[in-house]
Amino acid sequence: MELNTLSTADLAIVCKLFGALFYYPPRDFNEFPFGTYFEEDEVETPIKEVNQVLNGFKFTNQVELQTEFDKLFTLQPEMVTPPWSSMYLDRESIQFGISHKKYCEFIQHCGLSLREGATDPEDHIGLMLIILGMLIEDNQEQHVKEMLGEYLVTWSGFYFSNLKQFAPDTAYARLANHTAQLLELLCTRYSAQVLIKNNYFQPSKS
């Protein structure tokens, strides 16, 4: 099967899987149910794109994969691919910006709780994909439209472009490609109207 043939319930699962791969460090993958996929010689699920993504992670040297994760997702002074929406959508390009505050209010409006005791921002690409999957599972169609059109796809293209530029030919670049495909499919399926917003983040060229 391919993504465009999946039910909305299956697409929700893929959202959460892709989100987890973006958010959690590779050294922790075995702590999650999807970690069992890596125990086989080759990942074989019913979904072609999921196989391509998971095999990309499985057949990458694990030390190199963790190093790549640390470079791409750990806050540092010259970070070129920040995974938080407010770094792109807020004029100051900072964490916990105005867009982050609005997004947190949206989560709570949807009846979902913010992570208790969390010290990192809620608007991480991985966490947002997980929330999107939860909204789809809950059949919150209007909130799925809002999530896609106002909070996620408004900046994900900027992020994916940066990631593929600075980490080409990596498991994360493949994940970005298939996540972009997934979001495009969901926008079509839910007739989501995506707001056009400015990208204020300028990565260092050094």
Order of alpha helices (4+ residues) and beta strands (2+ residues): alpha-alpha-alpha-alpha-alpha-alpha-alpha-alpha-alpha
